[in-house]
């Protein structure tokens, strides 16, 4: 057979010239390549080798580079989306009073749409999708959605016709039956994927505009401003106030008239395309399922197997996180949701309520009246940090004349006003506030919805009680026998304590206890089928979050120890029922005080104990934390600055200051006038400033990308800037020396 194959190839090679001529007629561009290929591999003395070379030639296909496709949407992506957003933040913080007019240019930027797609996919799929993983079909759909928004063809709340669908959505809507189509059109459905994309893009554009304008008195639905920030501001600025006005305006969060929202937006945004989009989102009705009041029969609960999550399905929240969400204070329970605005609703609510913040700031300035006899608050603006610096909240109460002062804070739809002065002033302010809300928001308030309370009664705000502690002097008037005749209170401290009553109420709502005066823990049956190690780990995570939540409470040790007592008693009752030990005392006897030892059944040992003993992991069960009050960390009394700003705003303002030519010129003139630097050192200083600006720009991009989740990460990033600046290369130093030599 090999002989026949070699004869066949030998005959083919004899006629290779004719074959080559026929092939080169069709591929003239590869003529020289094919000739060289045949000549280099053909050997007349070895026809078999020449035959295989010819077969290689027949299978050879020349590589040709395709020209770039002009219709590829990726060609429209010129910059990184994070850098585009960072530049928007810088521009708005540089000119906060500038009216935004040309926002449609940002709607045309495909970079923002790609970044919005990545964010929404991360929420939908549970994993981040890099830009290189986005397929061309998805980019084309994104481009179609962008063009529909720009051409006013986009409709909010579409149910069947989509420009782009979620990667998880595999339903073919064209092949659905009439019954399923009717169910989709008439029942409550989740927000469409394309609606969430448009909401995300609008949030990217509008958030930097309004964050640079918002008042420093609001602390909800804003980046970097949490409930902890509000509590620290109250501790710092509300000391010495006698009368408090607490108001609930949360009905505005449920919804308000479209005209009020649009009028509030037009003050700072004059782009017709964006305003029309938001107006359509507010006006378009949301289809919800109507409840006819007919109760469905309860079906018998059957045994259900454990459901296995799909690969692209996000994991549900763990039990400890759901439990902690149940502890949300009243002021943070309500999240606004207006029409089809979605994640834009909190921003729009702050836009509407910002007018109230500005009105209250004017009232604070008008109300302020300093007194010369006061040791504190006697500066022209009332903001000088005087008095005892170790106790910033210390306020002296002695003296016939007192300073009249007022402060205000808003968290979502709840407001808190502190007044230092007679009660009549607080009543006058309440009357003016009622009139303002009636005229501006068409909100009918009365004296009951805005009560005036004295500090001695305790003011509840964010599940913390504000009360007053009197500070006595060290000098006392005594008689000859050493008996104290009298002692005089000279000042007060504002005490911020966690409400034990509110904590019991939240635990009762979560079915962890029953009773008020003598709370009795109840077993946590939801963790009945979980192992002891897993149950203890879940409760430890919950306790850690509770320790962080009560970080600034004066009674932090007491309240956390109470939470640990309730959870420990709940788990003890659960383990007593699970392992048939009858009482909590037997559970504590076997499992120790913190339930760290494996528990045994009444008859023999549990299967879990056998498994742990076989694997040598008997000691691997973590006990409950904070079982003793001494283990709970102390209250955080770290000083809080007067003009506090979040870390991302500090970075923005610092970058703007360094980027200002006036700052560089002032530094240069000051240093050169004093003769502290030579021209060569001056060039090095300019290079250092340039490098610092570059590092700050990288930091802003990193912060806006959402990679920094905690204040600790932001502080670590800010502290690493100095290390980055010190690693300059030798080439930059040499270039600076050459430039200085050329200037001299």
C-alpha positions as CSV (number, residue, x, y, z in Angstrom):
1,X,0.0,0.0,0.0
2,X,2.9,2.3,0.8
3,X,4.3,1.6,-2.7
4,X,1.0,2.7,-4.4
5,X,0.9,5.9,-2.3
6,X,4.4,6.8,-3.2
7,X,3.7,6.2,-6.9
8,X,0.6,8.3,-6.7
9,X,2.4,11.2,-5.1
10,X,5.3,10.9,-7.6
11,X,2.8,11.3,-10.4
12,X,1.2,14.3,-8.7
13,X,4.6,16.0,-8.3
14,X,5.4,15.5,-11.9
15,X,2.3,17.6,-12.8
16,X,2.8,20.0,-9.9
17,X,3.5,22.9,-12.3
18,X,0.1,22.7,-13.8
19,X,-1.6,22.4,-10.4
20,X,0.4,25.3,-9.2
21,X,-0.6,27.4,-12.2
22,X,-4.3,26.7,-11.6
23,X,-4.0,27.6,-7.9
24,X,-2.1,30.8,-8.5
25,X,-4.8,32.1,-10.8
26,X,-7.2,32.3,-7.9
27,X,-4.6,33.4,-5.3
28,X,-2.3,35.8,-7.0
29,X,-1.4,37.5,-3.7
30,X,0.3,34.3,-2.4
31,X,2.3,33.3,-5.5
32,X,5.7,34.0,-4.1
33,X,4.9,32.3,-0.8
34,X,3.7,29.1,-2.4
35,X,6.6,28.8,-4.8
36,X,9.1,29.3,-2.0
37,X,7.2,26.7,0.1
38,X,7.3,24.1,-2.7
39,X,10.9,24.7,-3.6
40,X,12.1,24.5,0.0
41,X,10.3,21.2,0.8
42,X,10.5,19.3,-2.5
43,X,13.4,16.8,-2.9
44,X,13.6,14.8,-6.2
45,X,15.6,12.1,-4.6
46,X,12.9,11.5,-2.0
47,X,9.5,11.6,-3.7
48,X,7.7,10.5,-0.4
49,X,8.9,13.6,1.4
50,X,8.0,15.8,-1.6
51,X,4.5,14.3,-1.6
52,X,3.9,15.1,2.1
53,X,5.2,18.6,1.4
54,X,2.6,19.0,-1.3
55,X,-0.2,17.8,0.9
56,X,1.0,20.4,3.5
57,X,0.7,23.0,0.7
58,X,-2.9,21.9,-0.1
59,X,-3.8,22.4,3.6
60,X,-2.1,25.7,4.0
61,X,-4.2,28.8,4.3
62,X,-2.5,32.2,4.3
63,X,-3.2,34.4,7.4
64,X,-4.8,37.7,6.6
65,X,-5.5,40.4,9.1
66,X,-9.0,41.7,9.0
67,X,-9.5,45.4,9.1
68,X,-11.4,46.8,12.1
69,X,-15.1,46.5,11.9
70,X,-16.6,50.0,11.8
71,X,-19.9,48.6,13.1
72,X,-18.3,47.2,16.3
73,X,-19.8,49.0,19.3
74,X,-16.5,48.6,21.2
75,X,-15.0,51.2,18.9
76,X,-17.2,53.8,20.6
77,X,-15.6,53.2,24.0
78,X,-12.7,55.7,24.1
79,X,-12.2,56.1,27.9
80,X,-12.7,54.2,31.1
81,X,-16.2,54.7,32.6
82,X,-14.7,55.3,36.1
83,X,-12.4,58.0,34.9
84,X,-15.4,59.7,33.2
85,X,-17.4,59.7,36.4
86,X,-14.4,60.9,38.4
87,X,-14.1,63.9,36.1
88,X,-17.8,64.7,36.6
89,X,-17.3,64.7,40.4
90,X,-14.3,67.0,40.2
91,X,-16.1,69.4,37.9
92,X,-19.2,69.6,40.1
93,X,-17.2,70.1,43.3
94,X,-15.1,72.7,41.7
95,X,-18.1,74.7,40.7
96,X,-21.0,73.6,43.0
97,X,-23.3,76.5,42.1
98,X,-23.1,76.0,38.3
99,X,-26.4,75.0,36.6
100,X,-26.1,71.8,34.7
101,X,-27.4,72.2,31.1
102,X,-25.7,69.8,28.7
103,X,-26.2,66.4,30.4
104,X,-27.3,64.7,27.2
105,X,-23.6,64.5,26.2
106,X,-23.1,62.2,29.1
107,X,-26.1,60.1,28.0
108,X,-24.3,59.5,24.7
109,X,-21.1,58.2,26.4
110,X,-21.2,54.4,25.9
111,X,-18.6,54.1,28.7
112,X,-21.3,55.0,31.3
113,X,-23.7,52.4,29.8
114,X,-21.1,49.7,30.0
115,X,-20.3,50.6,33.6
116,X,-24.0,50.5,34.4
117,X,-24.3,47.1,32.8
118,X,-21.4,45.8,34.9
119,X,-23.1,47.1,38.1
120,X,-26.5,45.8,37.4
121,X,-25.1,42.4,36.3
122,X,-23.2,42.2,39.6
123,X,-26.5,42.7,41.5
124,X,-28.3,40.3,39.2
125,X,-25.7,37.5,38.9
126,X,-23.9,37.9,42.2
127,X,-20.5,38.2,40.5
128,X,-18.6,41.1,38.9
129,X,-18.3,41.0,35.1
130,X,-15.2,42.6,33.6
131,X,-15.5,44.6,30.5
132,X,-13.5,42.1,28.4
133,X,-16.2,39.5,29.3
134,X,-19.0,41.5,27.8
135,X,-20.0,39.9,24.4
136,X,-20.5,41.9,21.3
137,X,-24.2,41.1,21.2
138,X,-24.7,42.7,24.6
139,X,-22.8,45.8,23.5
140,X,-25.0,46.0,20.4
141,X,-28.1,45.8,22.7
142,X,-26.7,48.4,25.0
143,X,-26.1,50.7,22.0
144,X,-29.7,50.1,20.9
145,X,-31.0,51.0,24.4
146,X,-28.9,54.2,24.4
147,X,-30.2,55.3,21.0
148,X,-33.8,54.6,22.2
149,X,-33.2,56.8,25.2
150,X,-31.7,59.6,23.2
151,X,-34.5,59.4,20.5
152,X,-37.3,59.3,23.1
153,X,-38.4,55.8,22.1
154,X,-37.7,54.2,25.5
155,X,-40.7,53.3,27.6
156,X,-40.6,52.6,31.3
157,X,-42.0,49.4,32.6
158,X,-42.1,47.4,29.3
159,X,-43.2,43.8,29.9
160,X,-42.7,42.1,26.5
161,X,-40.5,44.2,24.3
162,X,-37.0,44.8,25.4
163,X,-33.9,46.4,23.9
164,X,-31.7,44.3,26.2
165,X,-32.4,41.4,28.5
166,X,-30.7,40.1,31.6
167,X,-28.1,37.3,31.0
168,X,-30.3,35.2,33.3
169,X,-33.4,35.8,31.2
170,X,-33.7,32.8,28.8
171,X,-37.5,33.2,28.1
172,X,-38.6,33.5,24.5
173,X,-41.4,36.0,24.8
174,X,-42.6,35.6,21.2
175,X,-43.5,31.9,21.8
176,X,-45.5,32.4,25.0
177,X,-49.1,31.5,25.2
178,X,-51.9,34.0,25.7
179,X,-52.4,32.9,29.2
180,X,-48.8,33.6,30.2
181,X,-48.7,36.9,28.4
182,X,-51.9,38.0,30.2
183,X,-50.3,37.0,33.5
184,X,-47.1,39.0,32.7
185,X,-49.2,42.1,31.8
186,X,-51.6,42.0,34.7
187,X,-49.5,40.8,37.7
188,X,-46.6,42.3,39.7
189,X,-43.3,41.7,38.0
190,X,-39.7,42.6,39.0
191,X,-38.2,45.7,37.5
192,X,-37.1,45.1,33.9
193,X,-33.4,44.8,33.4
194,X,-33.3,47.7,30.9
195,X,-35.1,50.0,33.4
196,X,-32.4,49.3,36.0
197,X,-29.7,50.2,33.4
198,X,-31.3,53.5,32.6
199,X,-31.8,54.2,36.4
200,X,-28.1,53.5,37.0
201,X,-26.9,55.8,34.2
202,X,-29.1,58.6,35.4
203,X,-27.8,58.1,39.0
204,X,-24.2,58.3,37.8
205,X,-25.0,61.6,36.1
206,X,-27.2,63.3,38.8
207,X,-25.5,62.2,42.0
208,X,-22.3,64.2,41.6
209,X,-24.4,67.3,40.7
210,X,-26.5,67.2,43.8
211,X,-23.9,65.8,46.3
212,X,-21.9,69.0,45.8
213,X,-25.0,71.1,46.6
214,X,-26.7,69.2,49.4
215,X,-26.7,70.6,52.9
216,X,-24.3,69.2,55.5
217,X,-27.3,68.7,57.8
218,X,-28.7,65.6,56.0
219,X,-27.4,62.1,56.8
220,X,-29.5,59.6,54.9
221,X,-29.4,58.1,51.4
222,X,-26.0,59.7,50.8
223,X,-22.5,58.1,50.3
224,X,-20.3,58.3,53.4
225,X,-23.1,59.6,55.7
226,X,-24.6,56.9,57.9
227,X,-26.6,56.6,61.1
228,X,-23.3,56.6,63.1
229,X,-22.3,59.9,61.5
230,X,-25.6,61.4,62.6
231,X,-25.1,60.1,66.2
232,X,-21.6,61.6,66.4
233,X,-22.9,64.9,65.1
234,X,-25.6,64.9,67.7
235,X,-23.1,64.2,70.4
236,X,-20.8,66.9,69.2
237,X,-23.2,69.7,68.3
238,X,-26.4,69.2,70.3
239,X,-25.0,69.6,73.8
240,X,-26.6,72.2,76.0
241,X,-29.9,72.3,74.2
242,X,-32.9,72.2,76.5
243,X,-35.9,71.9,74.1
244,X,-36.1,69.5,71.2
245,X,-38.5,69.3,68.3
246,X,-38.8,65.9,66.7
247,X,-40.7,65.6,63.4
248,X,-41.8,62.8,61.2
249,X,-42.0,63.8,57.5
250,X,-41.7,60.3,56.1
251,X,-45.0,60.6,54.3
252,X,-43.0,62.5,51.7
253,X,-41.0,59.4,51.1
254,X,-44.2,57.5,50.2
255,X,-44.7,59.8,47.3
256,X,-45.4,63.4,46.4
257,X,-46.8,65.3,43.5
258,X,-44.8,65.1,40.2
259,X,-44.8,68.9,39.8
260,X,-43.0,69.4,43.2
261,X,-40.3,67.0,42.2
262,X,-39.8,68.5,38.7
263,X,-39.7,72.0,40.1
264,X,-37.0,70.9,42.6
265,X,-35.0,69.3,39.9
266,X,-35.2,72.3,37.5
267,X,-33.4,74.6,40.0
268,X,-30.1,72.9,39.3
269,X,-30.7,70.8,36.1
270,X,-31.8,72.4,32.8
271,X,-31.5,69.5,30.4
272,X,-34.8,68.7,28.7
273,X,-33.8,65.1,27.9
274,X,-33.0,64.1,31.5
275,X,-36.0,66.0,32.9
276,X,-38.4,64.3,30.4
277,X,-36.9,60.9,31.4
278,X,-37.5,61.5,35.1
279,X,-41.0,62.9,34.5
280,X,-41.9,59.8,32.4
281,X,-40.6,57.5,35.2
282,X,-42.7,59.3,37.8
283,X,-45.9,59.5,35.6
284,X,-45.9,56.0,34.1
285,X,-48.2,53.8,36.3
286,X,-46.7,50.7,38.0
287,X,-48.8,47.6,37.5
288,X,-49.4,45.7,40.7
289,X,-51.4,42.6,41.5
290,X,-54.9,43.4,42.9
291,X,-55.9,41.5,46.0
292,X,-59.6,40.7,45.8
293,X,-59.8,39.8,49.5
294,X,-60.3,36.1,48.8
295,X,-58.1,34.1,51.1
296,X,-56.6,31.1,49.5
297,X,-56.8,27.7,51.2
298,X,-53.6,26.8,53.0
299,X,-52.1,23.7,51.5
300,X,-50.5,21.1,53.6
301,X,-46.8,21.6,53.9
302,X,-44.9,18.8,52.2
303,X,-41.3,17.8,52.7
304,X,-39.1,19.9,50.4
305,X,-35.7,19.0,49.4
306,X,-32.9,21.5,49.7
307,X,-32.9,23.7,46.6
308,X,-29.5,23.9,44.8
309,X,-28.7,27.4,43.6
310,X,-27.8,27.8,39.9
311,X,-24.4,28.9,38.9
312,X,-25.4,32.5,38.0
313,X,-27.8,32.8,41.0
314,X,-26.7,35.0,43.9
315,X,-26.7,33.5,47.3
316,X,-29.4,34.7,49.7
317,X,-28.6,36.7,52.8
318,X,-27.4,34.6,55.7
319,X,-29.6,34.3,58.8
320,X,-27.5,36.6,61.0
321,X,-27.8,39.4,58.4
322,X,-31.6,39.0,58.1
323,X,-31.8,39.2,61.9
324,X,-29.7,42.4,62.0
325,X,-31.8,44.0,59.3
326,X,-34.8,43.5,61.7
327,X,-33.0,45.8,64.1
328,X,-33.3,48.8,61.7
329,X,-34.4,51.9,63.7
330,X,-37.7,53.6,62.8
331,X,-35.9,56.4,61.0
332,X,-34.2,54.0,58.6
333,X,-37.0,51.5,58.0
334,X,-38.7,53.3,55.1
335,X,-37.0,53.5,51.7
336,X,-38.6,55.7,49.1
337,X,-39.8,54.1,45.8
338,X,-41.4,56.5,43.4
339,X,-42.9,55.1,40.2
340,X,-40.3,53.6,38.0
341,X,-37.4,55.6,39.5
342,X,-36.0,52.7,41.5
343,X,-32.6,53.6,42.9
344,X,-33.2,57.2,41.9
345,X,-36.0,57.6,44.5
346,X,-33.7,58.2,47.5
347,X,-31.8,60.9,45.5
348,X,-35.0,62.6,44.4
349,X,-36.3,62.5,48.0
350,X,-33.2,64.3,49.2
351,X,-33.5,66.8,46.3
352,X,-37.0,67.7,47.5
353,X,-36.1,67.8,51.2
354,X,-33.0,69.9,50.5
355,X,-35.2,73.0,50.4
356,X,-36.2,72.3,54.0
357,X,-32.5,71.9,55.0
358,X,-31.7,75.3,53.4
359,X,-34.6,77.0,55.1
360,X,-33.5,75.6,58.5
361,X,-29.9,76.8,57.9
362,X,-31.2,80.3,57.5
363,X,-33.3,80.0,60.6
364,X,-30.2,78.8,62.6
365,X,-28.3,81.9,61.5
366,X,-31.2,84.3,62.4
367,X,-31.8,82.6,65.8
368,X,-28.2,82.7,67.0
369,X,-27.6,85.4,69.7
370,X,-24.3,85.1,71.7
371,X,-23.8,86.1,75.3
372,X,-20.6,87.6,76.7
373,X,-21.1,85.8,80.0
374,X,-20.9,82.4,78.4
375,X,-17.5,80.7,78.3
376,X,-18.5,78.9,75.1
377,X,-20.4,79.9,71.9
378,X,-19.5,83.6,72.1
379,X,-17.8,83.9,68.7
380,X,-19.5,85.8,65.8
381,X,-20.6,82.6,64.1
382,X,-20.9,80.4,67.2
383,X,-18.7,77.7,65.7
384,X,-15.4,78.3,67.7
385,X,-14.2,75.3,69.6
386,X,-13.9,76.7,73.1
387,X,-14.3,75.4,76.6
388,X,-13.0,72.0,77.6
389,X,-11.4,70.3,74.7
390,X,-11.4,66.8,76.2
391,X,-15.2,67.1,76.6
392,X,-16.4,68.8,73.4
393,X,-20.0,68.3,74.5
394,X,-19.5,70.0,77.8
395,X,-21.7,73.1,78.1
396,X,-21.6,75.5,81.1
397,X,-25.0,76.3,82.6
398,X,-23.9,79.0,85.1
399,X,-24.4,82.7,84.5
400,X,-27.6,84.8,84.4
401,X,-27.5,85.3,80.6
402,X,-27.4,82.4,78.2
403,X,-26.6,82.1,74.6
404,X,-29.5,81.5,72.3
405,X,-28.6,78.9,69.8
406,X,-30.3,76.3,67.6
407,X,-29.2,73.3,65.5
408,X,-30.9,70.9,63.1
409,X,-30.3,67.5,61.6
410,X,-32.3,65.3,59.2
411,X,-32.1,61.6,58.7
412,X,-34.3,60.6,55.8
413,X,-37.8,61.8,56.5
414,X,-37.2,62.4,60.2
415,X,-35.9,65.7,61.6
416,X,-34.5,66.7,65.0
417,X,-34.2,70.4,66.1
418,X,-32.4,71.4,69.3
419,X,-33.1,74.9,70.9
420,X,-31.2,76.6,73.6
421,X,-33.5,79.3,74.9
422,X,-37.1,79.7,76.2
423,X,-39.8,77.3,75.2
424,X,-41.7,80.1,73.5
425,X,-38.9,80.3,70.8
426,X,-39.3,76.6,70.1
427,X,-43.1,77.1,69.8
428,X,-42.6,80.0,67.3
429,X,-40.2,77.9,65.2
430,X,-42.7,75.0,65.2
431,X,-45.4,77.2,63.9
432,X,-43.2,78.5,61.1
433,X,-42.1,75.0,60.2
434,X,-45.8,73.9,59.9
435,X,-46.5,76.8,57.5
436,X,-43.4,76.0,55.4
437,X,-44.3,72.3,55.0
438,X,-47.9,73.3,54.1
439,X,-46.8,75.8,51.4
440,X,-43.8,73.8,50.0
441,X,-44.8,70.2,50.2
442,X,-48.6,70.5,50.8
443,X,-48.0,68.4,54.0
444,X,-50.5,69.0,56.8
445,X,-48.7,68.9,60.1
446,X,-50.0,69.8,63.6
447,X,-48.5,70.2,67.1
448,X,-48.9,66.5,67.8
449,X,-46.7,65.5,64.9
450,X,-44.1,68.0,66.0
451,X,-43.9,67.7,69.8
452,X,-41.7,69.9,71.9
453,X,-39.9,67.9,74.6
454,X,-37.5,68.8,77.4
455,X,-34.1,67.1,77.5
456,X,-34.9,65.7,81.0
457,X,-37.6,63.4,79.5
458,X,-35.2,61.8,77.1
459,X,-35.3,62.2,73.3
460,X,-35.5,59.1,71.2
461,X,-33.6,59.3,67.9
462,X,-32.2,56.4,65.8
463,X,-32.9,54.0,68.7
464,X,-30.7,56.1,71.0
465,X,-31.9,58.2,73.9
466,X,-30.5,61.7,74.3
467,X,-30.4,62.9,77.9
468,X,-28.5,65.2,80.2
469,X,-25.9,64.5,82.8
470,X,-25.1,67.2,85.3
471,X,-21.4,67.7,86.0
472,X,-20.4,68.8,89.5
473,X,-17.3,70.8,90.5
474,X,-14.5,69.3,92.5
475,X,-14.7,72.3,95.0
476,X,-17.4,71.7,97.6
477,X,-18.5,73.9,100.5
478,X,-17.9,72.0,103.7
479,X,-18.4,72.8,107.4
480,X,-15.7,72.5,110.1
481,X,-16.5,68.8,110.6
482,X,-16.0,68.0,106.9
483,X,-19.7,67.7,106.2
484,X,-20.7,68.9,102.7
485,X,-23.1,71.8,102.9
486,X,-23.8,72.3,99.2
487,X,-22.5,71.6,95.8
488,X,-23.3,73.4,92.6
489,X,-23.8,72.0,89.1
490,X,-21.7,74.1,86.7
491,X,-22.3,72.2,83.4
492,X,-24.0,69.4,81.5
493,X,-22.9,66.6,79.3
494,X,-25.1,65.2,76.5
495,X,-25.5,61.5,77.1
496,X,-26.3,59.3,74.1
497,X,-27.4,55.9,75.4
498,X,-28.9,52.9,73.5
499,X,-32.6,52.3,74.3
500,X,-33.0,49.0,76.1
501,X,-36.8,49.2,75.7
502,X,-36.4,49.5,71.9
503,X,-33.9,46.6,71.9
504,X,-36.4,44.4,73.7
505,X,-39.1,45.5,71.2
506,X,-36.9,44.5,68.3
507,X,-36.1,41.1,69.8
508,X,-39.7,40.4,70.5
509,X,-40.6,41.3,66.9
510,X,-38.0,38.7,65.7
511,X,-39.5,36.1,68.2
512,X,-36.3,35.8,70.3
513,X,-38.1,36.6,73.5
514,X,-41.5,37.4,75.2
515,X,-42.4,39.7,77.9
516,X,-41.4,43.3,78.7
517,X,-40.4,43.7,82.3
518,X,-38.9,40.2,82.7
519,X,-37.9,39.2,79.1
520,X,-37.7,35.4,78.7
521,X,-35.6,34.1,75.7
522,X,-37.4,31.9,73.2
523,X,-35.8,29.0,71.2
524,X,-34.6,29.9,67.8
525,X,-36.2,27.0,65.9
526,X,-35.1,28.3,62.5
527,X,-31.6,27.0,63.2
528,X,-32.9,23.6,64.4
529,X,-31.4,21.6,61.5
530,X,-28.1,23.4,61.5
531,X,-25.0,22.1,63.3
532,X,-23.9,23.5,66.6
533,X,-20.8,25.0,65.1
534,X,-22.7,26.7,62.3
535,X,-25.4,28.0,64.7
536,X,-22.8,29.5,67.0
537,X,-20.9,31.1,64.1
538,X,-24.1,32.7,62.9
539,X,-24.9,34.2,66.3
540,X,-21.3,35.4,66.7
541,X,-21.5,37.3,63.5
542,X,-24.8,38.9,64.6
543,X,-23.3,39.9,67.9
544,X,-20.3,41.4,66.1
545,X,-22.6,43.6,64.1
546,X,-24.5,44.6,67.2
547,X,-21.3,45.6,68.9
548,X,-20.5,47.8,65.9
549,X,-24.0,49.3,65.8
550,X,-23.8,50.4,69.5
551,X,-20.3,51.7,69.0
552,X,-21.1,55.2,70.2
553,X,-23.6,54.4,72.9
554,X,-22.6,55.3,76.5
555,X,-24.1,52.1,77.7
556,X,-22.4,49.9,75.1
557,X,-21.3,47.3,77.5
558,X,-24.7,46.9,79.1
559,X,-26.7,46.7,75.9
560,X,-24.4,44.3,74.2
561,X,-24.2,42.0,77.2
562,X,-28.0,42.0,77.3
563,X,-28.1,41.0,73.6
564,X,-25.6,38.2,74.3
565,X,-27.8,37.0,77.2
566,X,-30.9,36.8,75.0
567,X,-29.1,35.0,72.2
568,X,-27.4,32.6,74.6
569,X,-30.7,31.7,76.3
570,X,-32.4,31.3,72.9
571,X,-29.7,28.9,71.8
572,X,-29.7,27.0,75.1
573,X,-33.4,26.4,74.7
574,X,-32.9,25.3,71.1
575,X,-30.2,22.8,72.0
576,X,-32.3,21.5,74.9
577,X,-35.1,20.7,72.5
578,X,-32.8,19.4,69.8
579,X,-30.7,17.1,72.1
580,X,-33.5,16.3,74.5
581,X,-31.8,17.8,77.6
582,X,-35.0,19.3,79.1
583,X,-33.5,22.4,80.6
584,X,-31.1,25.2,79.9
585,X,-29.1,24.3,83.1
586,X,-28.2,20.9,81.6
587,X,-27.2,22.6,78.3
588,X,-24.9,25.0,80.2
589,X,-23.5,22.1,82.3
590,X,-22.5,20.1,79.2
591,X,-21.7,22.9,76.7
592,X,-20.2,25.3,79.2
593,X,-21.2,29.0,79.6
594,X,-20.5,30.0,76.1
595,X,-21.8,26.7,74.5
596,X,-18.3,25.9,73.0
597,X,-18.3,22.2,73.9
598,X,-20.2,19.6,71.8
599,X,-23.5,18.6,73.3
600,X,-24.6,15.1,74.0
601,X,-28.1,13.5,74.0
602,X,-29.7,12.0,77.1
603,X,-29.1,8.5,75.8
604,X,-25.5,8.3,74.6
605,X,-23.7,10.9,72.4
606,X,-25.0,12.8,69.4
607,X,-24.0,11.9,65.9
608,X,-22.4,15.3,65.5
609,X,-20.1,14.6,68.5
610,X,-19.1,11.2,66.9
611,X,-18.2,12.9,63.6
612,X,-16.2,15.6,65.3
613,X,-14.4,13.0,67.5
614,X,-13.6,10.9,64.5
615,X,-12.1,13.8,62.6
616,X,-10.2,15.2,65.6
617,X,-12.2,18.5,65.6
618,X,-13.9,18.3,69.0
619,X,-12.5,21.6,70.0
620,X,-13.4,23.4,66.8
621,X,-16.8,24.8,67.9
622,X,-16.5,28.5,68.6
623,X,-18.3,29.7,71.7
624,X,-20.6,32.7,71.9
625,X,-18.8,36.0,72.3
626,X,-19.4,38.7,74.9
627,X,-20.8,36.3,77.6
628,X,-19.3,38.6,80.2
629,X,-19.6,42.4,80.3
630,X,-15.8,42.8,80.7
631,X,-15.3,41.2,77.2
632,X,-17.4,44.0,75.5
633,X,-15.2,46.8,74.1
634,X,-15.5,50.3,75.5
635,X,-17.5,53.1,74.0
636,X,-15.8,55.1,71.2
637,X,-15.4,58.6,72.4
638,X,-13.0,59.7,69.6
639,X,-13.3,63.5,68.9
640,X,-15.5,64.4,66.0
641,X,-14.4,67.5,64.0
642,X,-16.8,70.4,63.5
643,X,-16.7,70.7,59.7
644,X,-16.6,67.0,59.1
645,X,-16.8,65.6,55.6
646,X,-16.6,62.1,54.2
647,X,-13.3,60.8,53.0
648,X,-14.2,60.9,49.3
649,X,-15.2,64.6,49.6
650,X,-12.0,65.3,51.4
651,X,-10.0,63.7,48.5
652,X,-12.0,65.7,46.0
653,X,-11.5,69.0,47.7
654,X,-7.8,68.3,48.2
655,X,-7.3,67.4,44.6
656,X,-9.1,70.6,43.4
657,X,-7.0,72.7,45.8
658,X,-3.7,71.1,44.5
659,X,-4.8,71.4,40.9
660,X,-5.5,75.2,41.3
661,X,-2.7,77.2,39.7
662,X,-3.1,79.8,42.4
663,X,-2.1,77.3,45.0
664,X,1.1,76.4,43.2
665,X,1.9,80.0,42.5
666,X,1.4,80.9,46.2
667,X,3.7,78.1,47.3
668,X,6.4,79.1,44.8
669,X,6.3,82.8,45.6
670,X,6.4,82.1,49.4
671,X,9.3,79.7,49.2
672,X,11.3,81.7,46.7
673,X,10.8,85.0,48.7
674,X,12.1,83.4,51.8
675,X,15.1,81.8,50.0
676,X,14.4,78.4,51.3
677,X,14.8,76.6,48.0
678,X,17.0,76.6,45.0
679,X,15.7,76.5,41.4
680,X,16.7,72.9,41.1
681,X,14.7,72.0,44.3
682,X,11.8,74.1,42.9
683,X,11.7,71.8,39.8
684,X,11.7,68.8,42.1
685,X,8.8,70.3,44.0
686,X,6.8,70.8,40.8
687,X,7.4,67.1,39.9
688,X,6.3,66.1,43.4
689,X,3.1,68.1,43.1
690,X,2.4,66.5,39.7
691,X,2.9,63.0,41.1
692,X,0.6,63.8,44.0
693,X,-2.2,65.0,41.7
694,X,-1.8,61.8,39.7
695,X,-2.1,59.7,42.9
696,X,-5.1,61.6,44.0
697,X,-6.8,61.1,40.6
698,X,-6.1,57.3,40.9
699,X,-7.6,57.4,44.3
700,X,-10.8,59.1,43.2
701,X,-11.2,56.6,40.4
702,X,-10.8,53.7,42.8
703,X,-13.3,55.2,45.3
704,X,-16.0,55.8,42.6
705,X,-15.5,52.2,41.3
706,X,-17.2,51.0,44.5
707,X,-14.2,48.8,45.6
708,X,-13.9,50.7,48.9
709,X,-16.7,49.5,51.3
710,X,-15.6,50.6,54.7
711,X,-14.1,53.7,56.3
712,X,-11.1,51.6,57.3
713,X,-10.3,50.8,53.7
714,X,-10.5,54.4,52.7
715,X,-8.2,55.5,55.6
716,X,-5.6,52.8,54.5
717,X,-5.8,54.0,51.0
718,X,-5.3,57.6,52.1
719,X,-2.3,56.6,54.2
720,X,-0.6,54.8,51.3
721,X,-0.4,58.0,49.2
722,X,2.8,59.1,51.0
723,X,4.4,55.8,50.2
724,X,3.5,56.1,46.5
725,X,4.9,59.6,46.3
726,X,8.3,58.6,47.8
727,X,8.9,56.0,45.0
728,X,9.9,58.4,42.2
729,X,12.1,57.0,39.5
730,X,15.6,58.1,38.7
731,X,14.6,59.1,35.2
732,X,12.2,61.7,36.5
733,X,14.9,63.2,38.8
734,X,17.4,63.3,35.9
735,X,14.8,65.0,33.7
736,X,14.2,67.6,36.4
737,X,17.9,68.3,36.6
738,X,18.3,68.7,32.9
739,X,15.3,71.1,32.8
740,X,16.7,73.2,35.6
741,X,20.1,73.3,33.9
742,X,18.5,74.5,30.7
743,X,16.6,77.2,32.6
744,X,19.7,78.5,34.3
